Amino acid sequence: MSTHEAVSPPDVPMRRVALASCVGTTIEFYDFFIYGTAAALVFPKVFFPALGPTAGTIASFATFAVAFVARPVGAVLFGHFGDRIGRKRTLISTLLLMGVATMLIGLLPGADTIGVAAPIILVILRFAQGFAVGGEWAGATLLTAEYAPKAKRGLYAVFPQLGPAFAFALSSATFLVTGLTLGDTDQAFLDYGWRVPFLLSVVLVGVGLYVRVTIEETPVFRQAQQQRAARADAGRTPFLEAIRRQPKEVLLSAGSLTMLFAFFYMGTAYLTSYGTNPNGTGLSRPVVLTLGIAAAVVFGLVIVAAGIWSDRIGRRGVIMTSCALGAVWALVLFPLLDTGSAVAFGIGLTVTLAIFGVSYGPAGAFLPELFETRYRYTGAGMGYNLAGVLGGAVPPLLAPQLAASFGSIAIGVMLAALAVLSFFCTRALAETKDRRIQDEPADAAVAAG
């Protein structure tokens, strides 16, 4: 019996792999996004009431940014275990950690009840959320990339990428329904209505755990695990291997995805705050949340189209197209939003997320293809989560101050500069579309149905 035959699970349906990766990322990002929505709508008043509207919003988004600092740490730790003990068990751990942290945020008393302890505990729990997500994305994308046939890797890799689209729509819908049914007044929503989405995540985590437990470990990892003992460098940690052997790919992939994060978190978190702020667009909360649901549908479709497109023309070309579009759109976005109409806000949010989707579709195949199997979880996770710090943490934190000091156009200039950075970092990376993942399974080992 060959090595490949010894480690490949028989007849693993790709639909089951796709479902496991998509459900997991949907739940993880749902938990992540309800925090972003609450940071925009609720937390300035619940946890930072003494700071006032502007300073409270900045402090709230500072706690939002904490998770992005935690993500590279989570990527290194969970990447180590993902590359050592397997993708499946590591992904179960990240899901459990995220679920517990999110539930505790929903139970956390506000500053009026426990004083300064409230924001301190909030920061700790937010760090735990970021720590979990740091290990989630790479594992979920590896699950599909290492099972998928080479010619359809871009297609199947979009399934974990669809998680954020589903999660953003679900989190916006949950807040919308909660606000309309549990609280007739803003005070009722601030008192208890906002907690419902956090507590409901427990049900979703249970579903996600059930789906992930039923999935086999990837045959690529199983074969690499058997071969590891025979190598002279078998004891080297995945983190050190990634840094020593592929530092260029780690840093350039981080730069490549920086615009992706900036557009997404500005669209999902900051624009939610900007849309409801009287000093911004000044729209009602239900209108902003409803437009968010519509935008999520569009960018989910774009993610699928971009992933399929990347199987035809390559990952780099699709991502560079997104960066070029982003550099131009960033300068148009805030003058459009400042017209104050709901239609303009809807267009601005939808196009921003669609441009993000063009990059995000191919990213699920692009990063795993860049790294070798024995440290792929760590390398892909480090690149992705370093991009999260540069693009996801910094822009929402700087945006309120930039808008207050120089006007909203300054935010557009910042986003355009990040798009240019990502364009040139992507250009410096190799095309990976036709690259064979090391020891990837034969097509016969995976059922397409």
C-alpha positions in Angstrom: 0.0 0.0 0.0 1.4 3.4 -0.9 1.8 6.3 1.5 -1.0 8.2 -0.2 -3.4 5.3 0.1 -2.5 4.9 3.8 -3.5 8.4 4.8 -6.3 9.4 2.4 -9.8 9.1 3.8 -12.2 7.3 1.4 -14.7 9.3 -0.6 -14.9 12.6 1.4 -17.6 14.7 -0.2 -16.5 18.3 -0.9 -19.9 19.6 0.1 -19.3 18.3 3.6 -15.8 20.0 3.7 -17.3 23.2 2.3 -20.1 23.2 4.8 -17.8 22.7 7.8 -15.5 25.5 6.7 -18.3 27.9 5.9 -20.4 27.2 9.0 -17.4 27.7 11.2 -16.2 30.9 9.8 -19.8 32.2 9.7 -20.1 31.6 13.5 -16.7 33.0 14.3 -17.2 36.1 12.3 -20.8 36.6 13.5 -19.4 36.8 17.0 -16.7 39.2 15.8 -19.1 41.4 13.9 -21.8 41.7 16.5 -19.0 43.2 18.6 -18.2 45.7 15.8 -21.9 46.6 15.4 -22.2 47.1 19.2 -19.0 49.1 19.3 -20.6 51.5 16.8 -24.1 51.6 18.2 -24.0 50.8 21.9 -20.6 50.5 23.7 -19.8 54.3 23.8 -22.9 54.8 26.0 -22.8 51.5 28.0 -19.0 51.2 28.7 -17.7 54.8 28.1 -20.6 57.1 29.1 -18.3 59.7 30.8 -16.2 60.4 27.7 -18.8 62.0 25.5 -19.9 61.0 22.0 -16.6 61.5 20.1 -14.2 60.3 22.7 -16.5 57.4 23.6 -16.6 56.3 20.0 -12.8 56.4 19.8 -12.5 54.4 23.0 -15.1 51.9 21.8 -13.2 51.4 18.5 -10.0 51.1 20.5 -11.4 48.0 22.2 -12.5 46.8 18.7 -8.8 47.2 17.6 -7.5 45.1 20.6 -8.7 42.0 18.8 -6.5 42.7 15.8 -3.4 42.9 18.1 -4.4 39.5 19.5 -4.9 37.9 16.1 -1.2 37.5 15.1 -0.6 36.0 18.6 -3.5 33.6 18.0 -2.2 32.8 14.5 1.2 31.7 15.9 -0.2 29.6 18.8 -3.0 28.0 16.9 -0.9 27.7 13.8 1.7 25.7 15.8 -0.9 23.2 16.9 -2.7 23.2 13.6 0.6 22.3 11.9 1.5 19.8 14.6 -1.7 18.0 15.7 -4.0 18.8 12.9 -6.5 21.3 11.3 -9.6 19.7 12.7 -8.9 19.7 16.4 -7.4 23.2 16.3 -10.5 24.6 14.6 -12.7 23.1 17.3 -10.7 24.9 19.9 -10.9 28.3 18.2 -14.7 27.9 17.9 -15.1 27.1 21.6 -12.9 30.0 22.7 -14.8 32.4 20.6 -18.2 31.2 21.8 -17.3 31.5 25.5 -15.8 35.0 25.1 -18.9 36.2 23.1 -21.4 34.9 25.7 -19.5 36.5 28.5 -19.6 39.9 26.7 -23.4 39.5 26.5 -23.5 39.0 30.3 -21.1 41.8 31.2 -22.6 44.7 33.3 -22.1 48.2 32.1 -20.0 51.0 33.6 -23.0 52.3 35.5 -23.1 49.0 37.4 -19.4 48.0 38.1 -17.5 51.1 37.1 -14.1 51.0 35.5 -14.0 47.2 35.8 -16.5 47.0 32.9 -14.3 48.3 30.1 -11.3 46.4 31.5 -13.1 43.1 31.4 -14.5 44.0 28.0 -10.9 44.5 26.7 -9.9 41.1 28.1 -12.8 39.3 26.4 -12.2 41.2 23.2 -8.6 40.0 23.2 -9.9 36.4 23.6 -12.2 36.9 20.6 -9.3 38.2 18.5 -7.0 35.3 19.7 -9.6 32.8 18.5 -10.2 34.4 15.1 -6.4 34.5 14.7 -6.4 30.7 14.5 -9.7 30.3 12.7 -9.2 31.7 9.2 -6.1 29.8 8.2 -7.4 26.5 9.4 -10.8 26.9 7.6 -9.2 27.8 4.3 -6.7 25.0 4.6 -9.5 22.6 5.2 -10.9 23.4 1.7 -7.7 24.1 -0.1 -6.1 20.9 1.0 -9.1 18.8 -0.1 -10.0 20.6 -3.3 -8.8 19.5 -6.8 -6.1 21.9 -8.1 -8.2 23.2 -11.0 -11.1 24.1 -8.7 -9.2 25.3 -5.6 -10.3 28.9 -6.1 -14.0 27.8 -6.3 -13.9 25.6 -3.2 -11.8 28.1 -1.2 -14.6 30.7 -1.4 -16.8 28.7 1.1 -14.9 29.7 4.2 -14.6 33.2 2.6 -18.4 33.4 2.5 -18.5 33.2 6.3 -18.0 37.0 6.8 -20.8 37.8 4.2 -23.3 35.5 6.0 -22.1 36.7 9.4 -22.4 40.4 8.5 -26.0 39.9 7.2 -26.9 37.8 10.3 -25.4 40.2 12.8 -27.1 43.2 11.2 -30.4 41.3 11.0 -30.2 40.2 14.7 -29.5 43.7 15.9 -32.3 45.0 13.6 -34.9 42.5 14.9 -33.7 42.9 18.5 -34.0 46.7 18.3 -37.5 46.6 16.7 -39.0 43.9 19.0 -37.3 44.1 22.4 -36.9 47.8 22.8 -39.4 50.5 21.8 -36.9 53.1 23.0 -33.2 53.6 22.6 -32.8 53.2 26.4 -34.4 49.7 26.3 -32.0 48.7 23.5 -29.1 50.0 25.5 -30.2 48.3 28.7 -30.7 44.8 27.4 -31.6 44.6 23.7 -28.0 44.6 22.5 -27.1 41.6 24.6 -29.4 39.2 22.8 -27.2 38.7 19.7 -24.2 37.9 22.0 -26.2 35.3 23.9 -27.7 33.7 20.8 -24.2 32.9 19.6 -24.2 29.9 22.0 -26.8 28.2 19.8 -24.7 28.8 16.7 -21.5 27.5 18.3 -23.3 24.2 19.1 -24.3 23.8 15.4 -20.7 24.6 14.3 -19.2 22.1 16.7 -21.4 19.4 15.5 -20.5 20.0 11.8 -16.8 20.2 12.5 -16.6 17.1 14.6 -18.0 15.1 11.6 -15.1 16.1 9.3 -12.0 14.0 8.7 -8.5 15.5 9.0 -7.2 16.6 5.5 -5.2 13.9 3.7 -2.4 16.4 2.9 -1.8 17.0 6.6 -2.0 13.3 7.4 0.6 12.4 4.9 2.9 15.3 6.0 2.6 14.1 9.6 3.8 10.7 8.6 6.7 12.1 6.7 7.8 14.6 9.4 9.5 12.0 11.6 11.9 11.1 8.8 13.2 14.6 8.3 16.2 16.1 10.1 14.3 19.3 10.9 11.3 17.5 12.4 11.7 19.2 15.8 11.7 22.7 14.4 8.6 24.8 15.3 6.3 25.9 12.4 6.7 29.5 13.4 10.5 29.4 13.1 10.3 27.5 9.9 7.9 30.0 8.3 10.1 33.0 9.4 13.3 31.3 8.3 12.2 29.8 5.0 9.5 32.2 3.7 9.8 35.6 5.4 9.1 37.4 2.1 5.8 35.6 1.6 4.7 36.3 5.2 5.3 40.1 4.9 4.1 40.6 1.4 1.0 38.6 1.9 0.3 40.8 4.9 0.7 43.9 2.7 -1.3 42.4 0.0 -4.4 41.9 2.2 -4.1 45.2 4.1 -6.5 47.0 1.8 -8.9 44.1 2.1 -9.1 44.5 5.9 -9.3 48.3 5.7 -12.3 48.3 3.3 -14.1 45.5 5.2 -13.9 46.8 8.7 -14.4 50.4 7.7 -17.5 49.2 5.8 -18.9 46.9 8.6 -17.9 48.8 11.7 -17.0 52.5 11.0 -19.6 53.1 8.4 -22.3 51.7 10.7 -21.2 54.4 13.3 -20.8 57.1 10.6 -24.2 56.3 9.2 -26.1 56.7 12.5 -24.0 59.6 13.8 -25.7 63.0 13.6 -22.3 64.5 12.6 -22.0 61.9 9.8 -24.9 60.7 7.6 -27.5 60.9 10.5 -29.6 58.0 9.3 -31.7 55.9 11.7 -30.4 52.6 13.1 -32.9 50.4 11.3 -32.1 52.0 8.0 -28.4 51.5 8.4 -28.8 47.9 9.5 -31.2 47.1 6.6 -28.8 48.5 4.1 -26.0 46.4 5.7 -28.0 43.3 5.1 -28.5 44.2 1.4 -24.8 45.0 1.0 -23.8 41.7 2.5 -25.8 39.8 -0.1 -24.0 41.7 -2.9 -20.6 41.2 -1.6 -21.2 37.5 -0.9 -22.0 37.0 -4.6 -18.9 39.0 -5.6 -16.8 36.7 -3.4 -18.0 33.7 -5.3 -17.5 35.3 -8.7 -14.0 36.4 -7.8 -12.9 33.0 -6.5 -14.1 31.3 -9.8 -12.5 34.1 -11.8 -9.2 33.4 -10.0 -9.2 29.8 -11.2 -9.2 31.2 -14.8 -6.8 34.2 -14.8 -4.9 33.7 -11.5 -5.1 35.0 -7.9 -2.7 37.9 -8.3 -4.6 39.5 -11.2 -7.9 39.5 -9.4 -6.5 40.9 -6.1 -4.6 43.6 -8.0 -7.8 44.6 -9.8 -9.5 45.0 -6.4 -6.6 47.2 -5.2 -6.8 49.4 -8.3 -10.5 49.9 -7.9 -10.1 50.5 -4.2 -7.6 53.3 -4.7 -10.1 55.2 -6.9 -13.2 54.4 -4.9 -11.7 55.5 -1.6 -11.5 59.1 -2.9 -15.1 59.0 -4.0 -16.7 57.3 -1.0 -16.9 60.0 1.7 -18.0 62.9 -0.6 -20.8 60.5 -1.7 -21.7 59.7 1.9 -21.6 63.3 3.0 -24.6 64.0 0.7 -26.6 62.5 3.6 -29.1 60.4 1.7 -29.9 56.8 2.4 -29.4 55.9 -1.2 -25.9 57.3 -1.2 -25.1 55.5 2.0 -26.4 52.2 0.5 -24.3 52.6 -2.6 -21.2 53.6 -0.6 -21.5 50.6 1.7 -22.3 48.1 -1.1 -19.5 49.2 -3.4 -17.0 49.3 -0.6 -17.8 45.7 0.4 -18.0 44.5 -3.2 -14.4 45.8 -3.8 -13.4 43.9 -0.6 -15.1 40.8 -2.0 -13.0 40.9 -5.2 -9.9 40.5 -3.1 -11.3 38.2 -0.5 -12.6 35.6 -3.0 -9.1 34.5 -4.2 -7.4 35.0 -0.8 -8.7 31.7 0.5 -6.7 29.8 -2.1 -3.8 32.3 -2.6 -2.4 32.3 0.9 -2.4 28.5 1.5 -0.8 28.0 -1.9 2.1 30.3 -0.9 3.3 28.1 1.9 4.7 24.6 2.4 2.5 22.0 4.1 4.5 21.6 7.4 4.1 25.3 8.3 1.2 26.3 6.0 -1.3 26.9 8.9 1.2 29.2 10.7 2.5 31.0 7.6 -0.9 31.7 6.1 -2.3 32.7 9.5 0.6 35.1 10.2 0.3 36.9 6.8 -3.5 37.2 7.1 -3.5 38.4 10.7 -0.7 40.9 10.3 -2.8 42.4 7.6 -5.6 42.6 10.1 -3.5 44.8 12.4 -2.5 47.1 9.6 -5.8 47.3 7.8 -8.4 46.2 10.4 -7.2 47.9 13.6 -5.5 51.1 12.6 -8.0 52.7 10.0 -11.2 52.5 12.2 -9.1 53.9 15.1 -7.7 56.8 13.1 -10.9 57.6 11.1 -12.9 59.6 13.8 -9.9 61.8 14.5 -9.1 62.3 10.8 -12.6 63.2 10.1 -12.8 65.7 13.0 -9.4 67.3 12.1 -9.4 67.3 8.3 -12.8 66.3 7.1 -14.1 63.0 5.9 -12.0 63.1 2.7 -8.9 62.4 4.8 -10.3 59.0 5.5 -10.6 58.4 1.8 -6.9 59.4 1.3 -5.8 57.0 4.0 -7.8 54.1 2.4 -6.4 55.0 -1.1 -2.8 54.9 0.3 -3.5 51.4 1.7 -4.9 50.2 -1.6 -1.7 51.3 -3.4 0.4 49.5 -0.8 -1.6 46.3 -1.3 -1.3 46.6 -5.1 2.5 46.6 -5.1 2.8 43.9 -2.4 0.5 41.6 -4.5 2.5 42.4 -7.6 5.7 41.3 -5.8 4.3 37.8 -5.0 4.4 34.8 -7.3 1.2 33.6 -9.1 0.0 30.4 -7.4 -3.0 29.3 -9.5 -1.2 26.3 -11.1 0.9 25.5 -8.1 0.5 22.0 -6.8 0.0 21.9 -3.0 2.7 19.7 -1.6 1.5 16.1 -1.3 -2.1 17.2 -2.2 -4.6 14.3 -2.5 -5.4 12.7 -5.8 -8.8 13.8 -7.1 -10.1 10.2 -6.6 -9.8 10.7 -2.8 -12.3 13.5 -2.8 -15.9 13.3 -4.0 -17.2 16.4 -5.8 -20.7 15.7 -4.7 
